[in-house]
Amino acid sequence: MKLLVISPSIDVMGLSTPGQAEVTSLDSGNIDDMLHPIFEEASNIVREEFPDTKQVVFARVDCDQHSDIAQRYRITKYPTLKLFRNGMMMKREYRGQRSVVAIADFIRQQQVDPVKEIHSLEEVNTLDRSKRNIIGYFETKDSDNYHTYEKVANILRDDCTFLAAFGAVSQPERFSGDNVIYRPAGENAPDMVYFGSLANMDLSYAWTQDKCVPLVREITFENGEELTEEGIPFLILFHIKEDTESLEMFQQEVARQLISEKGSINFLHADCDKFRHPLLHIQKTPADCPVIAIDSFRHMYVFPDFKDVSVPGKLRQFVLDLHSGKLHREFHHGPDPTDSTPGQEETGEVASSPPESSFQKLAPSETRYTILRRDRDEL
């Protein structure tokens, strides 16, 4: 495991498979004076608790000297602490307290085995069906199949619950060899079986990530900053928490119309009551929900009518109009001539005035971090 902290330098925490530990650092240049001793002391504590080599690595990277690394990992503020597992950067960076105790505790938590062993198949029938579960059935722990499963579980430990059964306990589920299934959230949701090579890390991770990380994620005040840092616009469904029907309809249409746009826009849903302020920003209230809107981090644009979400291609065109610049262009110059009716052309209808971005306010606070475009560093 590597923990990376970014100041004018960045520090790294990294994790590999359980068993060994090592604490090192890259040339850090002028790392922030406040964080440096905290990071060093935390690394010393971890080294004492995990004395073997190569399990835990602490490192710092000077972003002034290594701007290519900062760009590669999309570093936008100082200091930033990134976590790497088996060479892969985790999506969630460390956002806890910047103290020796908190950082050391974070590493201890990361060392806990994310895979819960099943001692009876009856336990599978009592799983919490409100969560996404991955269940592996293996002949033995000492196998390439399970080692790959364990690595995937470590990477996606925050997104799914991982369980495993071995030997005689797993035998009824291993009629054709080791087996991994996905049990979705929902009492009546059917299991899905993985048919790829269990020892292939890339295939196993891709399949598991697809199941554990939903296409449409919920945005909360806890993960808002993390989502804004991904740097791509939001397509958000605002809905009443109890209104699962609208959410399911939105999820289906995103999967049907917008799967090719994954990676260029974040598909999210938000609780209308919790996010009243963004709704007011677009002149809506919880009484108007469900409401769909795009936040481009410059402006917010409202989908005209939620009832049209199932009209083939309607939601997709809304997103494509963002990417083409049409939504922004019409904001400044009025409807495109091809979209204007004769009556609109005669009356000289002017542009609407979409409000400025609301969710941009959830981005990193300049009182907590040094944003790259600023000239000085803050802890």
VOBA-1610 file (N, C-alpha, C; in pm, whole numbers, padded with zeros to 5 digits, always signed):
BEGIN
Met+00084-00119+00000Met+00000+00000+00000Met+00087+00123+00000Lys+00048+00223-00075Lys+00118+00352-00075Lys+00020+00462-00036Leu+00066+00554+00049Leu-00011+00674+00082Leu+00064+00792+00024Leu-00005+00866-00064Leu+00058+00978-00132Leu-00001+01108-00081Val+00086+01197-00030Val+00042+01327+00017Val+00093+01433-00077Ile+00004+01524-00122Ile+00044+01623-00219Ile+00044+01761-00158Ser+00161+01822-00159Ser+00175+01960-00114Ser+00238+02027-00235Pro+00326+02134-00219Pro+00404+02160-00337Pro+00473+02028-00362Ser+00471+01944-00258Ser+00509+01805-00270Ser+00386+01722-00240Ile+00384+01594-00283Ile+00274+01507-00247Ile+00330+01383-00180Asp+00258+01332-00082Asp+00300+01212-00012Asp+00207+01098-00049Val+00260+00977-00046Val+00187+00861-00095Val+00177+00752+00010Met+00058+00694+00027Met+00042+00574+00108Met+00007+00462+00012Gly+00078+00351+00022Gly+00049+00241-00068Gly+00035+00109+00006Leu-00058+00025-00041Leu-00082-00106+00017Leu-00062-00213-00087Ser+00000-00323-00046Ser+00005-00441-00131Ser-00068-00552-00058Thr-00039-00676-00090Thr-00107-00785-00023Thr-00062-00793+00122Pro-00147-00842+00213Pro-00112-00843+00354Pro+00015-00920+00383Gly+00092-00870+00481Gly+00206-00947+00525Gly+00330-00869+00557Gln+00365-00767+00477Gln+00490-00696+00502Gln+00468-00547+00504Ala+00571-00473+00551Ala+00558-00328+00555Ala+00691-00259+00532Glu+00686-00145+00465Glu+00806-00067+00440Glu+00766+00079+00436Val+00847+00165+00490Val+00819+00308+00488Val+00934+00377+00418Thr+00906+00443+00306Thr+01008+00512+00230Thr+00954+00646+00188Ser+01036+00728+00124Ser+00987+00855+00069Ser+01066+00892-00054Leu+00997+00956-00149Leu+01063+01012-00265Leu+01119+01148-00228Asp+01206+01203-00312Asp+01257+01338-00288Asp+01140+01434-00281Ser+01127+01505-00170Ser+01006+01583-00148Ser+01024+01732-00166Gly+01147+01779-00181Gly+01165+01922-00199Gly+01115+01998-00079Asn+01035+02101-00101Asn+00988+02186+00007Asn+00846+02152+00049Ile+00828+02027+00096Ile+00692+01985+00138Ile+00644+02074+00251Asp+00514+02089+00259Asp+00452+02175+00357Asp+00505+02145+00498Asp+00554+02247+00568Asp+00619+02230+00697Asp+00525+02175+00803Met+00396+02201+00789Met+00302+02155+00891Met+00271+02006+00877Leu+00257+01958+00754Leu+00220+01819+00733Leu+00339+01725+00738His+00455+01774+00700His+00574+01688+00691His+00601+01611+00819Pro+00614+01674+00936Pro+00643+01597+01058Pro+00531+01502+01097Ile+00407+01539+01068Ile+00293+01450+01097Ile+00303+01324+01013Phe+00331+01343+00886Phe+00341+01232+00793Phe+00458+01140+00831Glu+00571+01201+00867Glu+00689+01124+00905Glu+00664+01041+01031Glu+00601+01103+01131Glu+00576+01030+01256Glu+00476+00917+01234Ala+00372+00942+01152Ala+00275+00836+01122Ala+00344+00720+01052Ser+00435+00751+00960Ser+00507+00645+00889Ser+00593+00564+00985Asn+00653+00630+01085Asn+00735+00559+01183Asn+00650+00463+01267Ile+00531+00508+01306Ile+00441+00423+01384Ile+00400+00301+01303Val+00365+00324+01178Val+00324+00214+01091Val+00439+00116+01069Arg+00560+00168+01056Arg+00677+00081+01035Arg+00698-00010+01157Glu+00673+00043+01276Glu+00688-00038+01397Glu+00582-00147+01404Glu+00460-00116+01360Glu+00351-00213+01367Glu+00357-00315+01255Phe+00412-00275+01141Phe+00425-00366+01027Phe+00572-00370+00986Pro+00654-00443+01063Pro+00799-00437+01044Pro+00851-00506+00919Asp+00772-00598+00861Asp+00817-00663+00739Asp+00816-00562+00625Thr+00878-00597+00517Thr+00893-00502+00405Thr+00784-00520+00300Lys+00758-00411+00228Lys+00678-00408+00105Lys+00527-00413+00124Gln+00477-00413+00247Gln+00332-00409+00260Gln+00280-00267+00263Val+00347-00181+00339Val+00304-00041+00349Val+00420+00049+00312Val+00394+00141+00220Val+00496+00235+00174Val+00441+00377+00186Phe+00514+00464+00253Phe+00482+00606+00257Phe+00580+00678+00165Ala+00532+00770+00083Ala+00621+00842-00008Ala+00569+00982-00033Arg+00660+01070-00074Arg+00623+01208-00108Arg+00671+01237-00250Val+00592+01317-00320Val+00629+01358-00455Val+00621+01509-00465Asp+00727+01572-00511Asp+00730+01717-00530Asp+00661+01749-00663Cys+00544+01809-00655Cys+00466+01837-00777Cys+00528+01948-00860Asp+00608+02034-00799Asp+00677+02137-00876Asp+00781+02072-00967Gln+00850+01972-00915Gln+00953+01904-00993Gln+00894+01796-01082His+00784+01737-01041His+00725+01626-01116His+00582+01660-01157Ser+00567+01763-01237Ser+00435+01808-01280Ser+00364+01701-01362Asp+00440+01613-01428Asp+00378+01507-01507Asp+00301+01411-01417Ile+00354+01385-01298Ile+00284+01298-01203Ile+00158+01367-01153Ala+00169+01496-01122Ala+00052+01571-01076Ala-00059+01569-01180Gln-00022+01585-01306Gln-00122+01584-01414Gln-00181+01445-01432Arg-00095+01344-01423Arg-00141+01206-01443Arg-00247+01167-01341Tyr-00228+01211-01215Tyr-00320+01173-01109Tyr-00417+01286-01074Arg-00426+01386-01160Arg-00525+01493-01151Arg-00522+01560-01015Ile-00403+01603-00975Ile-00387+01673-00848Ile-00426+01818-00868Thr-00524+01864-00790Thr-00576+01999-00806Thr-00560+02084-00682Lys-00505+02027-00575Lys-00492+02101-00450Lys-00379+02043-00367Tyr-00327+02124-00277Tyr-00223+02082-00184Tyr-00271+02107-00040Pro-00238+02020+00055Pro-00180+01889+00036Pro-00289+01786+00005Thr-00258+01683-00073Thr-00350+01575-00106Thr-00286+01443-00066Leu-00362+01356-00004Leu-00314+01224+00034Leu-00386+01120-00050Lys-00312+01049-00132Lys-00368+00948-00221Lys-00330+00809-00172Leu-00420+00716-00190Leu-00396+00578-00151Leu-00385+00491-00276Phe-00279+00410-00282Phe-00258+00317-00393Phe-00261+00174-00339Arg-00324+00084-00415Arg-00323-00058-00382Arg-00278-00137-00503Asn-00177-00219-00482Asn-00126-00303-00590Asn-00100-00221-00716Gly-00047-00099-00696Gly-00011-00014-00808Gly-00125+00067-00865Met-00246+00052-00812Met-00363+00123-00865Met-00407+00231-00767Met-00427+00353-00817Met-00472+00462-00731Met-00620+00443-00698Met-00652+00452-00568Met-00790+00440-00526Met-00865+00570-00555Lys-00991+00556-00589Lys-01071+00672-00626Lys-01090+00766-00508Arg-01105+00708-00390Arg-01128+00789-00271Arg-00994+00822-00206Glu-00962+00950-00198Glu-00840+00991-00132Glu-00863+01001+00018Tyr-00756+01014+00093Tyr-00768+01027+00238Tyr-00820+01167+00271Arg-00933+01173+00343Arg-00995+01301+00377Arg-01013+01316+00529Gly-00944+01230+00603Gly-00957+01236+00747Gly-00874+01346+00809Gln-00870+01346+00941Gln-00795+01446+01015Gln-00646+01435+00983Arg-00580+01548+00968Arg-00437+01550+00938Arg-00358+01542+01069Ser-00363+01424+01134Ser-00291+01403+01259Ser-00223+01267+01253Val-00124+01249+01339Val-00050+01124+01344Val-00144+01008+01377Val-00227+01026+01478Val-00318+00920+01521Val-00416+00884+01410Ala-00475+00985+01346Ala-00576+00959+01243Ala-00516+00887+01122Ile-00399+00930+01078Ile-00336+00867+00962Ile-00296+00723+00994Ala-00239+00702+01113Ala-00201+00566+01153Ala-00323+00476+01165Asp-00432+00529+01223Asp-00556+00451+01234Asp-00612+00417+01096Phe-00602+00510+01004Phe-00649+00486+00868Phe-00575+00368+00805Ile-00442+00362+00825Ile-00364+00252+00770Ile-00404+00120+00836Arg-00427+00122+00966Arg-00469+00000+01036Arg-00602-00051+00980Gln-00694+00042+00956Gln-00824+00003+00901Gln-00808-00058+00762Gln-00715-00003+00684Gln-00694-00053+00549Gln-00629-00191+00550Gln-00567-00228+00661Gln-00502-00358+00671Gln-00599-00468+00711Val-00719-00432+00753Val-00818-00533+00789Val-00863-00608+00664Asp-00869-00739+00673Asp-00909-00821+00559Asp-01052-00786+00518Pro-01073-00744+00392Pro-01209-00705+00349Pro-01298-00825+00318Val-01240-00945+00313Val-01318-01065+00279Val-01361-01138+00406Lys-01492-01152+00423Lys-01545-01225+00538Lys-01562-01371+00499Glu-01505-01460+00580Glu-01516-01602+00550Glu-01652-01656+00592Ile-01712-01735+00505Ile-01841-01799+00532Ile-01814-01939+00584His-01874-01972+00697His-01852-02105+00757His-01971-02198+00736Ser-02078-02143+00682Ser-02195-02224+00649Ser-02270-02155+00537Leu-02319-02231+00440Leu-02392-02170+00329Leu-02522-02106+00375Glu-02568-02140+00494Glu-02687-02075+00547Glu-02663-01926+00571Glu-02537-01889+00595Glu-02505-01749+00615Glu-02536-01666+00491Val-02525-01728+00374Val-02552-01657+00249Val-02698-01612+00243Asn-02786-01693+00301Asn-02929-01661+00295Asn-02968-01551+00393Thr-02877-01513+00480Thr-02907-01408+00578Thr-02831-01279+00550Leu-02778-01266+00430Leu-02703-01145+00395Leu-02792-01023+00394Asp-02734-00909+00421Asp-02805-00781+00414Asp-02831-00749+00268Arg-02956-00761+00225Arg-02989-00741+00085Arg-03004-00594+00048Ser-02978-00505+00142Ser-02974-00363+00107Ser-02835-00325+00053Lys-02740-00420+00060Lys-02604-00396+00015Lys-02572-00481-00107Arg-02468-00441-00181Arg-02421-00519-00294Arg-02317-00619-00242Asn-02338-00748-00273Asn-02252-00854-00220Asn-02184-00932-00332Ile-02055-00957-00314Ile-01980-01046-00401Ile-01943-01168-00319Ile-01976-01288-00370Ile-01953-01411-00295Ile-01865-01503-00378Gly-01755-01549-00318Gly-01663-01639-00387Gly-01663-01776-00322Tyr-01662-01880-00405Tyr-01657-02018-00356Tyr-01528-02080-00410Phe-01436-02113-00319Phe-01303-02159-00360Phe-01268-02291-00291Glu-01186-02368-00359Glu-01140-02493-00299Glu-01043-02465-00185Thr-00956-02365-00204Thr-00857-02333-00102Thr-00819-02185-00110Lys-00771-02132+00003Lys-00721-01994+00004Lys-00590-01983-00072Asp-00514-02091-00072Asp-00382-02088-00136Asp-00396-02121-00284Ser-00457-02028-00359Ser-00477-02049-00502Ser-00471-01915-00574Asp-00434-01919-00701Asp-00430-01796-00780Asp-00568-01732-00789Asn-00671-01817-00797Asn-00807-01764-00806Asn-00843-01679-00684Tyr-00812-01732-00566Tyr-00848-01656-00445Tyr-00757-01535-00426His-00629-01546-00459His-00539-01433-00445His-00586-01316-00531Thr-00635-01345-00652Thr-00689-01240-00738Thr-00816-01181-00677Tyr-00901-01267-00627Tyr-01025-01224-00561Tyr-00995-01131-00445Glu-00894-01166-00367Glu-00855-01087-00251Glu-00805-00949-00293Lys-00727-00942-00401Lys-00678-00813-00451Lys-00794-00725-00497Val-00887-00783-00569Val-01004-00707-00616Val-01085-00657-00496Ala-01101-00742-00395Ala-01177-00703-00276Ala-01111-00586-00204Asn-00979-00586-00198Asn-00909-00476-00134Asn-00931-00344-00207Ile-00935-00348-00339Ile-00954-00227-00417Ile-01096-00174-00405Leu-01194-00264-00401Leu-01336-00224-00404Leu-01404-00245-00268Arg-01326-00246-00162Arg-01379-00276-00029Arg-01483-00174+00017Asp-01478-00051-00034Asp-01575+00052+00005Asp-01704+00047-00076Asp-01706-00036-00179Asp-01820-00036-00271Asp-01906-00160-00262Cys-01848-00271-00214Cys-01922-00397-00204Cys-01883-00469-00075Thr-01968-00562-00035Thr-01934-00656+00072Thr-01880-00782+00006Phe-01763-00828+00050Phe-01700-00946-00009Phe-01701-01060+00090Leu-01744-01176+00042Leu-01748-01296+00125Leu-01685-01412+00049Ala-01639-01515+00123Ala-01578-01630+00058Ala-01598-01755+00143Ala-01620-01867+00076Ala-01631-01998+00141Ala-01524-02089+00081Phe-01474-02183+00162Phe-01364-02269+00118Phe-01393-02415+00150Gly-01321-02502+00078Gly-01325-02644+00108Gly-01463-02705+00103Ala-01493-02786+00206Ala-01620-02858+00210Ala-01740-02764+00215Val-01723-02650+00279Val-01834-02554+00288Val-01875-02505+00149Ser-01778-02482+00063Ser-01807-02426-00069Ser-01837-02532-00174Gln-01817-02659-00141Gln-01828-02767-00239Gln-01960-02766-00318Pro-02075-02748-00254Pro-02201-02750-00331Pro-02209-02643-00439Glu-02133-02534-00426Glu-02135-02425-00524Glu-02019-02434-00622Arg-01938-02541-00612Arg-01821-02554-00700Arg-01833-02676-00791Phe-01952-02700-00841Phe-01973-02819-00925Phe-01893-02813-01054Ser-01855-02693-01099Ser-01772-02680-01220Ser-01642-02606-01189Gly-01601-02606-01063Gly-01479-02537-01023Gly-01508-02416-00937Asp-01403-02341-00902Asp-01421-02220-00822Asp-01521-02127-00890Asn-01595-02053-00808Asn-01707-01979-00862Asn-01722-01847-00787Val-01758-01738-00859Val-01784-01608-00799Val-01917-01557-00851Ile-02000-01508-00760Ile-02130-01454-00800Ile-02148-01315-00741Tyr-02236-01240-00802Tyr-02275-01108-00751Tyr-02420-01116-00708Arg-02446-01077-00584Arg-02583-01071-00533Arg-02620-00925-00515Pro-02701-00869-00605Pro-02734-00726-00601Pro-02818-00690-00479Ala-02826-00560-00453Ala-02917-00510-00351Ala-03061-00533-00398Gly-03149-00562-00305Gly-03288-00588-00341Gly-03325-00733-00315Glu-03433-00756-00244Glu-03472-00890-00203Glu-03493-00986-00320Asn-03547-00934-00430Asn-03583-01022-00541Asn-03485-01015-00658Ala-03375-00943-00641Ala-03278-00930-00751Ala-03203-01062-00769Pro-03196-01112-00892Pro-03130-01241-00917Pro-02977-01231-00910Asp-02914-01341-00874Asp-02768-01347-00872Asp-02712-01341-01014Met-02589-01291-01026Met-02518-01287-01153Met-02386-01360-01137Val-02353-01446-01232Val-02234-01530-01223Val-02122-01473-01309Tyr-02000-01478-01256Tyr-01882-01436-01333Tyr-01834-01554-01415Phe-01821-01536-01547Phe-01783-01645-01635Phe-01640-01633-01688Gly-01569-01526-01648Gly-01432-01507-01696Gly-01331-01587-01616Ser-01205-01566-01646Ser-01097-01632-01574Ser-01084-01570-01435Leu-01094-01653-01332Leu-01086-01603-01196Leu-00945-01556-01159Ala-00846-01604-01231Ala-00708-01566-01203Ala-00664-01443-01281Asn-00748-01395-01373Asn-00714-01279-01453Asn-00756-01153-01380Met-00657-01077-01331Met-00686-00959-01249Met-00766-00855-01326Asp-00728-00826-01449Asp-00796-00722-01526Asp-00943-00756-01549Leu-00969-00880-01590Leu-01107-00922-01617Leu-01190-00926-01489Ser-01131-00980-01383Ser-01202-00991-01256Ser-01235-00853-01200Tyr-01138-00763-01207Tyr-01161-00628-01154Tyr-01266-00555-01235Ala-01259-00564-01368Ala-01354-00494-01454Ala-01497-00542-01427Trp-01514-00674-01415Trp-01648-00730-01390Trp-01700-00686-01253Thr-01614-00696-01153Thr-01656-00663-01016Thr-01684-00513-01002Gln-01601-00430-01062Gln-01624-00286-01055Gln-01758-00250-01119Asp-01789-00313-01231Asp-01915-00287-01300Asp-02034-00319-01211Lys-02019-00421-01126Lys-02129-00462-01038Lys-02132-00379-00909Cys-02014-00342-00858Cys-02008-00276-00727Cys-02026-00125-00735Val-01987-00064-00845Val-01998+00080-00859Val-02116+00108-00952Pro-02229+00150-00900Pro-02349+00167-00984Pro-02330+00276-01089Leu-02399+00261-01200Leu-02391+00359-01307Leu-02445+00494-01258Val-02552+00489-01181Val-02610+00611-01122Val-02580+00609-00973Arg-02499+00701-00928Arg-02459+00706-00787Arg-02536+00815-00713Glu-02548+00797-00583Glu-02611+00901-00502Glu-02508+01004-00461Ile-02541+01132-00476Ile-02454+01238-00427Ile-02504+01282-00290Thr-02410+01295-00197Thr-02442+01339-00061Thr-02343+01449-00024Phe-02364+01510+00090Phe-02268+01612+00134Phe-02135+01547+00172Glu-02139+01417+00203Glu-02017+01347+00241Glu-01929+01317+00119Asn-01989+01285+00006Asn-01907+01248-00111Asn-01906+01356-00220Gly-01972+01470-00192Gly-01983+01575-00294Gly-01849+01627-00342Glu-01757+01653-00248Glu-01626+01704-00288Glu-01552+01603-00374Glu-01561+01477-00334Glu-01496+01369-00410Glu-01547+01362-00553Leu-01679+01377-00569Leu-01737+01370-00703Leu-01701+01491-00788Thr-01698+01609-00727Thr-01661+01728-00806Thr-01517+01719-00851Glu-01432+01654-00773Glu-01291+01644-00810Glu-01267+01551-00929Glu-01368+01472-00965Glu-01353+01390-01085Glu-01351+01476-01210Gly-01400+01601-01197Gly-01381+01699-01303Gly-01471+01687-01422Ile-01578+01609-01414Ile-01671+01598-01527Ile-01810+01642-01481Pro-01893+01692-01574Pro-02024+01746-01537Pro-02115+01643-01470Phe-02218+01692-01405Phe-02317+01608-01339Phe-02447+01607-01419Leu-02505+01491-01435Leu-02645+01478-01476Leu-02717+01425-01353Ile-02802+01507-01293Ile-02858+01476-01161Ile-03010+01462-01167Leu-03058+01356-01105Leu-03201+01343-01078Leu-03225+01385-00933Phe-03303+01490-00914Phe-03348+01528-00781Phe-03482+01458-00757His-03491+01380-00651His-03616+01308-00625His-03639+01297-00475Ile-03764+01283-00438Ile-03799+01256-00299Ile-03744+01119-00262Lys-03687+01107-00145Lys-03620+00983-00105Lys-03709+00860-00124Glu-03837+00874-00092Glu-03928+00760-00102Glu-03973+00732-00246Asp-03941+00821-00337Asp-03985+00805-00477Asp-03884+00716-00552Thr-03894+00587-00529Thr-03802+00492-00594Thr-03841+00468-00740Glu-03968+00492-00773Glu-04013+00470-00911Glu-03942+00563-01009Ser-03932+00691-00974Ser-03863+00787-01061Ser-03715+00753-01072Leu-03655+00711-00961Leu-03514+00673-00963Leu-03491+00554-01055Glu-03578+00453-01044Glu-03563+00335-01130Glu-03580+00372-01277Met-03674+00460-01307Met-03695+00505-01445Met-03571+00578-01497Phe-03515+00665-01414Phe-03394+00739-01451Phe-03278+00643-01474Gln-03260+00546-01385Gln-03152+00448-01400Gln-03166+00369-01529Gln-03288+00329-01561Gln-03312+00252-01683Gln-03279+00334-01806Glu-03321+00462-01807Glu-03297+00544-01925Glu-03150+00584-01940Val-03081+00603-01828Val-02937+00629-01836Val-02867+00508-01896Ala-02903+00388-01850Ala-02842+00266-01902Ala-02878+00246-02050Arg-03000+00283-02088Arg-03045+00260-02225Arg-02990+00365-02321Gln-02988+00492-02279Gln-02955+00600-02371Gln-02812+00654-02358Leu-02752+00637-02239Leu-02629+00713-02212Leu-02509+00629-02171Ile-02516+00499-02187Ile-02405+00415-02144Ile-02276+00454-02215Ser-02285+00501-02339Ser-02165+00540-02414Ser-02104+00669-02361Glu-02180+00744-02280Glu-02130+00871-02225Glu-02064+00853-02088Lys-02063+00730-02039Lys-01997+00703-01911Lys-01850+00743-01921Gly-01804+00822-01828Gly-01667+00872-01833Gly-01660+01017-01876Ser-01767+01067-01943Ser-01770+01207-01984Ser-01869+01288-01903Ile-01952+01218-01825Ile-02049+01286-01739Ile-02084+01192-01625Asn-02103+01246-01505Asn-02140+01165-01389Asn-02292+01158-01377Phe-02344+01037-01366Phe-02488+01016-01349Phe-02515+01003-01200Leu-02597+01094-01146Leu-02617+01102-01003Leu-02765+01117-00968His-02798+01085-00845His-02931+01119-00793His-02913+01180-00656Ala-03004+01271-00621Ala-02992+01348-00498Ala-03127+01359-00428Asp-03121+01360-00297Asp-03241+01375-00214Asp-03289+01521-00222Cys-03412+01540-00268Cys-03467+01675-00285Cys-03464+01755-00155Asp-03496+01688-00044Asp-03502+01760+00083Asp-03364+01804+00128Lys-03264+01718+00109Lys-03128+01752+00152Lys-03065+01857+00061Phe-03102+01856-00066Phe-03042+01948-00162Phe-03143+02054-00207Arg-03207+02115-00109Arg-03303+02221-00140Arg-03235+02342-00206His-03113+02373-00161His-03048+02493-00213His-03021+02483-00363Pro-02962+02374-00415Pro-02946+02365-00561Pro-03079+02372-00635Leu-03183+02317-00575Leu-03315+02325-00639Leu-03363+02469-00646Leu-03349+02541-00538Leu-03388+02683-00538Leu-03306+02760-00640His-03182+02716-00659His-03092+02782-00755His-03148+02773-00896Ile-03223+02666-00925Ile-03284+02650-01057Ile-03435+02678-01050Gln-03475+02751-00945Gln-03613+02795-00928Gln-03710+02677-00915Lys-03665+02578-00839Lys-03749+02461-00811Lys-03753+02438-00660Thr-03852+02362-00616Thr-03863+02322-00477Thr-03886+02171-00473Pro-03878+02109-00355Pro-03906+01965-00347Pro-04043+01928-00403Ala-04136+02020-00401Ala-04270+01992-00456Ala-04266+01970-00607Asp-04160+02021-00673Asp-04147+02004-00818Asp-04080+01872-00856Cys-04023+01802-00760Cys-03949+01680-00790Cys-04043+01570-00840Pro-03996+01483-00930Pro-03858+01468-00976Pro-03818+01572-01081Val-03693+01616-01071Val-03635+01714-01162Val-03499+01663-01208Ile-03471+01677-01337Ile-03341+01640-01391Ile-03268+01766-01434Ala-03141+01775-01400Ala-03062+01892-01437Ala-02918+01852-01464Ile-02851+01934-01544Ile-02707+01920-01567Ile-02637+02033-01495Asp-02532+02000-01422Asp-02444+02101-01365Asp-02309+02086-01435Ser-02274+02185-01515Ser-02150+02180-01593Ser-02033+02238-01516Phe-02057+02282-01393Phe-01960+02354-01309Phe-01943+02498-01353Arg-02019+02540-01456Arg-02028+02681-01493Arg-02173+02726-01479His-02264+02645-01533His-02405+02676-01526His-02483+02549-01497Met-02609+02567-01459Met-02701+02456-01443Met-02810+02467-01549Tyr-02844+02355-01611Tyr-02946+02351-01716Tyr-03051+02247-01675Val-03177+02283-01688Val-03286+02196-01645Val-03345+02121-01764Phe-03360+01990-01748Phe-03430+01908-01847Phe-03576+01952-01847Pro-03632+01982-01964Pro-03763+02048-01968Pro-03874+01979-01890Asp-03887+01846-01904Asp-04000+01779-01840Asp-03960+01635-01808Phe-03965+01598-01681Phe-03925+01462-01642Phe-04009+01357-01716Lys-04133+01389-01748Lys-04219+01291-01816Lys-04160+01248-01951Asp-04072+01331-02007Asp-04013+01299-02137Asp-03886+01214-02125Val-03850+01174-02003Val-03725+01102-01986Val-03723+00969-02062Ser-03842+00912-02081Ser-03851+00783-02152Ser-03870+00798-02302Val-03883+00920-02350Val-03892+00941-02495Val-03758+00903-02557Pro-03756+00810-02653Pro-03630+00763-02708Pro-03538+00876-02753Gly-03418+00879-02699Gly-03316+00975-02741Gly-03326+01112-02678Lys-03432+01140-02602Lys-03452+01274-02548Lys-03346+01309-02443Leu-03323+01219-02350Leu-03224+01244-02246Leu-03084+01246-02305Arg-03059+01160-02399Arg-02929+01156-02464Arg-02901+01287-02538Gln-03000+01341-02606Gln-02980+01466-02680Gln-02952+01581-02584Phe-03014+01579-02468Phe-02990+01680-02366Phe-02842+01682-02327Val-02784+01562-02309Val-02642+01551-02273Val-02553+01589-02392Leu-02591+01545-02510Leu-02511+01579-02630Leu-02512+01730-02654Asp-02623+01796-02623Asp-02629+01942-02639Asp-02534+02012-02542Leu-02508+01949-02429Leu-02407+02004-02338Leu-02269+01991-02400His-02237+01871-02448His-02104+01845-02503His-02077+01928-02628Ser-02179+01951-02710Ser-02159+02027-02834Ser-02150+02177-02808Gly-02187+02218-02687Gly-02185+02359-02655Gly-02318+02428-02682Lys-02416+02351-02728Lys-02543+02411-02764Lys-02612+02474-02643Leu-02612+02406-02530Leu-02678+02462-02411Leu-02613+02592-02369His-02481+02596-02372His-02411+02719-02334His-02428+02828-02440Arg-02426+02785-02567Arg-02441+02882-02676Arg-02578+02948-02672Glu-02679+02868-02649Glu-02815+02924-02643Glu-02833+03011-02519Phe-02758+02981-02416Phe-02759+03066-02297Phe-02713+03208-02333His-02610+03216-02418His-02555+03347-02453His-02625+03413-02572His-02669+03332-02668His-02715+03389-02796His-02860+03356-02831Gly-02931+03285-02744Gly-03067+03249-02776Gly-03072+03120-02856Pro-03193+03068-02884Pro-03209+02942-02955Pro-03139+02944-03091Asp-03079+02829-03127Asp-03018+02817-03260Asp-03124+02839-03366Pro-03088+02898-03480Pro-03187+02923-03587Pro-03262+02798-03629Thr-03195+02683-03629Thr-03260+02559-03673Thr-03365+02513-03574Asp-03354+02563-03450Asp-03449+02522-03347Asp-03559+02625-03322Ser-03550+02738-03389Ser-03646+02846-03365Ser-03767+02832-03454Thr-03881+02857-03398Thr-04003+02860-03479Thr-04012+02996-03546Pro-04090+03009-03656Pro-04103+03140-03721Pro-04145+03249-03623Gly-04233+03215-03530Gly-04277+03316-03435Gly-04162+03365-03348Gln-04072+03274-03311Gln-03959+03312-03229Gln-03865+03404-03305Glu-03846+03376-03435Glu-03755+03458-03515Glu-03811+03599-03530Glu-03944+03609-03548Glu-04004+03740-03570Glu-03999+03827-03444Thr-04017+03763-03328Thr-04019+03841-03205Thr-03881+03861-03147Gly-03781+03796-03206Gly-03644+03813-03158Gly-03624+03760-03018Glu-03676+03640-02992Glu-03667+03581-02858Glu-03521+03573-02815Val-03494+03609-02692Val-03356+03614-02642Val-03326+03492-02558Ala-03200+03482-02521Ala-03155+03366-02447Ala-03217+03360-02309Ser-03229+03235-02260Ser-03268+03216-02122Ser-03148+03246-02033Ser-03168+03244-01905Ser-03058+03275-01814Ser-03039+03164-01713Pro-02977+03052-01752Pro-02955+02943-01657Pro-02863+02989-01544Pro-02890+02945-01422Pro-02810+02990-01308Pro-02670+02933-01313Glu-02581+02993-01235Glu-02446+02943-01225Glu-02446+02810-01151Ser-02335+02737-01166Ser-02321+02607-01103Ser-02344+02616-00953Ser-02417+02518-00901Ser-02439+02510-00757Ser-02345+02408-00693Phe-02322+02296-00762Phe-02240+02189-00704Phe-02091+02222-00708Gln-02052+02322-00787Gln-01913+02366-00785Gln-01875+02411-00644Lys-01974+02453-00566Lys-01947+02497-00429Lys-01904+02381-00340Leu-01926+02257-00386Leu-01882+02141-00308Leu-01738+02103-00339Ala-01675+02174-00433Ala-01535+02148-00466Ala-01447+02185-00347Pro-01317+02146-00351Pro-01228+02172-00238Pro-01229+02319-00196Ser-01237+02341-00067Ser-01237+02476-00013Ser-01096+02532-00010Glu-01082+02657-00050Glu-00950+02719-00050Glu-00903+02751+00091Thr-00992+02736+00190Thr-00947+02754+00328Thr-00891+02624+00384Arg-00917+02513+00313Arg-00863+02384+00355Arg-00740+02345+00276Tyr-00734+02387+00151Tyr-00628+02343+00062Tyr-00566+02463-00010Thr-00450+02438-00067Thr-00396+02530-00165Thr-00439+02482-00302Ile-00523+02558-00369Ile-00565+02525-00504Ile-00451+02561-00598Leu-00428+02482-00701Leu-00307+02495-00783Leu-00287+02634-00839Arg-00395+02702-00871Arg-00376+02833-00935Arg-00337+02941-00835Arg-00338+02907-00704Arg-00297+03005-00604Arg-00145+02998-00584Asp-00092+03101-00520Asp+00054+03115-00512Asp+00115+03064-00384Arg+00032+03037-00281Arg+00091+02994-00157Arg+00025+02864-00110Asp+00090+02797-00015Asp+00047+02667+00030Asp-00016+02675+00169Glu-00123+02597+00187Glu-00188+02591+00317Glu-00219+02447+00353Leu-00216+02417+00480Leu-00255+02284+00525Leu-00407+02278+00539
//
